[in-house]
């Protein structure tokens, strides 16, 4: 089955409970205003009627325990997203999840893992992010869950979030690749060493070039798997490219580098599902970040210059 044979199911997740700054709940709307659906149809895809996952407003909830702020609400959202993503995957569709903060990946990635576990195959994971997202409730300096999703997907942290992966179990760290990382907490550095995670930092990208990094990442995530789930945090890009995010870190990847990496993902034929997270239109400049993100999504789904 080729890319174009798979209808795209867009799932909007207006979630900002996992972040320190408000506004990522507007990310799905910003991408729609920027013409995402029409852009994908222009590539030849069948784009199904979009769906939204219900998310409670922060103002109506108590944040709960300090080490896991809004855990109950985020867990419920992840469970709903997992169900919707599984439904799409089982129908032969490609889930494109629009966030929302990165905590939603515990729902989307777990769905991809569970679906392919049922088929008797493993799943790889490519995590594009300025941050490691490898904190646990014990190591997190803030208690914000958007800094913890990858740790939970690897079986580290809160049992309820880890349980989203049952009966498949946590992702094998040998099949996980982080790209664009440039800001890590102490606990995250230790976890990377303990798990043996493959991380391509900005220095690696500078030294090797994005083409080599992309090929190596795809090979790691694709070895012995059905393919890979791509989780794309817009803050992996330099703030000059994507200013509309609440977690900006200078020195990120350039617009053309991001296109190249995503074009390589498309050419590999291994993309199983995709998240686009941490877009904050309230911090943007005339929706330029959403428009550029739509262009990058098009590259991930097969857009080429010629």
C-alpha positions in Angstrom: 0.0 0.0 0.0 1.4 3.4 -1.0 1.0 6.7 0.7 -1.8 7.8 -1.5 -3.7 4.6 -1.0 -4.2 5.5 2.6 -6.9 8.0 3.4 -5.8 10.6 6.0 -7.8 10.9 9.2 -7.0 14.2 10.8 -7.5 14.1 14.6 -7.5 17.5 16.4 -6.4 17.4 20.0 -6.8 21.0 21.5 -4.7 20.1 24.6 -2.7 22.6 26.7 -3.0 20.9 30.1 0.5 19.5 29.9 2.3 22.7 29.2 3.4 25.6 31.3 2.1 28.2 28.9 -1.4 28.4 27.6 -2.3 28.4 23.9 -1.4 25.1 22.3 -5.1 24.3 22.4 -5.4 26.7 19.4 -2.9 24.7 17.3 -5.3 22.5 15.4 -7.4 25.5 14.4 -4.4 27.4 13.3 -3.4 24.6 11.0 -6.9 24.4 9.6 -6.9 28.1 8.9 -3.6 27.7 7.1 -5.3 25.3 4.7 -4.0 21.9 5.8 -6.9 19.9 4.5 -6.9 21.5 1.1 -3.1 21.1 0.9 -3.3 17.4 1.5 -6.1 17.0 -1.0 -3.9 18.9 -3.5 -1.3 16.1 -3.1 -4.0 13.6 -4.2 -5.0 12.3 -0.8 -8.5 11.4 0.3 -8.9 13.5 3.5 -11.7 12.1 5.7 -14.0 14.2 7.8 -11.9 15.6 10.6 -12.4 14.6 14.2 -11.7 16.4 17.4 -10.9 14.8 20.7 -12.7 16.4 23.6 -10.4 18.3 26.1 -11.6 20.0 29.3 -10.6 23.6 29.9 -7.8 24.2 32.4 -10.0 26.7 34.3 -12.6 24.1 35.1 -10.1 21.6 36.7 -7.9 21.3 39.7 -4.3 20.6 38.7 -3.9 17.7 41.1 -0.6 16.5 42.4 2.3 18.8 41.7 4.5 16.1 40.1 1.8 15.3 37.5 -0.2 18.4 36.8 -3.7 17.5 35.4 -2.8 13.8 35.2 -6.4 12.6 35.3 -7.6 14.9 32.5 -4.5 14.2 30.3 -4.8 10.4 30.8 -8.5 10.6 29.7 -7.6 12.6 26.6 -4.8 10.1 25.7 -7.3 7.2 26.1 -9.7 8.9 23.8 -7.0 9.7 21.3 -5.7 6.1 21.4 -9.2 4.8 20.7 -9.7 7.2 17.7 -6.2 6.5 16.3 -6.7 2.7 16.6 -9.9 3.0 14.8 -8.2 4.8 11.9 -5.3 2.4 11.7 -7.5 -0.6 11.7 -9.5 0.9 8.8 -6.3 1.3 6.8 -6.1 5.1 7.4 -3.1 7.3 8.3 -3.8 9.2 11.5 -2.5 12.8 11.4 -2.8 14.1 14.9 -2.8 17.9 15.4 -1.9 19.2 18.8 -2.0 20.5 21.3 1.0 19.8 23.6 3.3 16.8 23.3 1.7 14.9 26.2 -0.9 13.7 23.6 1.8 11.5 22.1 1.2 8.9 24.8 -2.2 8.3 23.2 -1.2 8.5 19.6 2.0 6.5 19.7 0.6 3.9 22.0 -2.2 3.3 19.4 0.4 2.8 16.6 2.3 0.4 18.8 -0.9 -1.6 19.8 -2.1 -1.8 16.3 1.1 -3.3 14.9 1.5 -5.5 18.0 -1.8 -7.1 17.0 -0.3 -7.7 13.5 2.7 -9.3 15.1 5.1 -6.5 14.2 7.1 -3.9 16.1 6.9 -0.1 15.7 9.8 2.4 15.4 9.6 6.0 16.7 11.2 9.1 15.3 10.9 12.0 17.9 11.7 15.4 16.5 12.1 17.9 19.4 14.3 20.5 20.9 13.8 18.7 24.2 14.1 15.1 25.4 10.6 14.8 26.9 12.2 12.1 29.1 11.4 13.4 32.5 9.4 11.3 35.0 7.3 12.7 37.8 10.3 12.2 40.1 12.8 14.0 37.9 10.6 16.8 36.4 11.4 20.2 37.7 8.0 21.5 36.8 5.5 18.7 36.9 4.4 19.6 33.4 3.4 16.3 31.6 4.4 17.5 28.1 8.0 17.0 29.3 7.4 13.3 30.1 5.7 11.5 27.2 8.7 9.8 25.7 9.8 8.5 29.1 6.4 6.9 29.6 6.4 5.4 26.1 9.7 3.8 27.1 8.3 2.4 30.3 9.6 5.0 32.7 7.4 6.9 35.2 3.8 6.8 36.1 2.1 3.4 35.9 -1.2 4.6 34.4 0.5 6.3 31.5 2.8 3.3 30.9 -0.3 1.1 31.0 -1.6 2.8 27.8 0.9 0.4 26.0 -0.5 -2.8 27.4 -0.5 -5.6 26.2 2.3 -4.6 23.8 4.5 -3.1 26.5 6.9 -0.2 26.2 8.7 0.6 23.0 12.1 -1.0 22.5 14.6 1.9 23.0 16.8 0.4 20.2 14.0 1.5 17.8 13.7 5.1 19.0 15.5 8.1 17.6 15.6 11.7 18.8 16.5 14.4 16.4 17.2 18.1 16.9 17.7 17.9 20.7 19.4 20.9 22.3 18.0 21.3 25.8 18.0 18.4 28.3 17.5 18.2 32.1 20.0 16.2 34.2 17.6 13.3 34.7 17.0 13.1 31.0 20.7 12.9 30.2 21.0 10.0 32.7 18.0 8.3 31.2 19.4 8.5 27.7 22.6 6.8 28.8 20.8 4.1 30.8 18.4 3.2 27.9 21.0 3.6 25.2 18.8 5.9 23.2 20.1 7.2 19.9 20.1 11.0 19.9 21.1 13.2 17.0 21.7 16.6 18.7 22.2 19.8 16.8 25.9 19.2 16.9 25.4 15.9 15.1 23.3 17.6 12.5 26.0 20.3 12.0 28.8 17.7 11.7 27.0 15.0 9.7 24.5 17.0 7.7 20.7 16.4 7.8 20.7 14.0 4.9 23.0 11.6 6.7 21.2 12.1 10.0 17.8 11.4 8.3 19.0 8.2 6.7 20.5 6.9 9.9 17.4 7.7 11.9 15.1 6.0 9.4 17.3 2.9 9.3 17.3 2.7 13.2 13.5 3.2 13.5 12.8 0.9 10.6 15.0 -2.1 11.4 12.8 -5.0 12.3 9.6 -2.9 12.4 6.5 -2.3 10.4 7.7 1.3 10.0 7.8 4.3 12.3 5.5 6.8 14.1 6.8 10.3 13.5 6.2 12.7 16.4 7.0 16.3 15.3 7.3 19.0 17.8 7.5 22.3 16.0 10.1 23.7 18.4 12.7 21.4 16.8 12.9 24.2 14.2 14.8 27.4 14.9 12.6 30.1 16.4 13.3 32.2 13.3 11.5 29.5 11.3 8.7 28.7 13.7 8.2 31.5 16.2 4.8 30.3 17.4 5.6 27.9 20.2 5.9 28.3 23.9 9.0 26.3 24.4 11.5 28.0 22.0 15.2 27.1 22.1 17.6 29.0 19.9 19.9 27.2 17.5 17.3 24.8 15.9 17.1 23.2 12.5 16.4 25.4 9.5 13.4 25.3 7.2 15.2 23.6 4.4 16.8 21.0 6.8 13.3 20.2 8.2 11.9 19.7 4.7 14.8 17.4 3.8 14.3 15.2 6.9 10.6 15.0 6.3 11.1 14.3 2.6 13.4 11.4 3.5 10.7 10.1 5.8 8.2 10.1 3.0 10.6 8.5 0.5 11.3 5.7 2.9 7.6 4.6 2.8 7.8 3.8 6.5 5.5 6.5 7.9 2.7 4.8 9.9 1.2 7.9 11.7 2.2 11.4 12.5 1.8 13.9 15.4 2.3 17.7 15.0 2.5 19.3 18.4 3.3 22.5 20.4 2.1 25.0 17.8 0.9 28.1 19.8 -0.9 30.6 17.5 -1.1 33.1 20.4 2.6 33.5 20.2 2.8 33.5 16.4 3.2 36.2 13.9 0.3 36.4 11.5 0.0 32.6 11.5 3.3 32.2 9.7 4.3 29.2 11.9 1.1 27.4 11.0 1.6 28.1 7.3 5.2 26.8 7.4 4.1 23.8 9.4 1.5 22.9 6.8 4.3 23.0 4.2 6.4 20.7 6.3 3.5 18.3 6.8 3.2 18.2 3.0 6.8 17.1 2.7 6.3 14.3 5.3 3.4 13.1 3.1 5.2 13.1 -0.2 5.4 16.7 -1.6 8.5 17.1 -3.7 9.9 20.0 -5.7 9.7 18.1 -9.0 
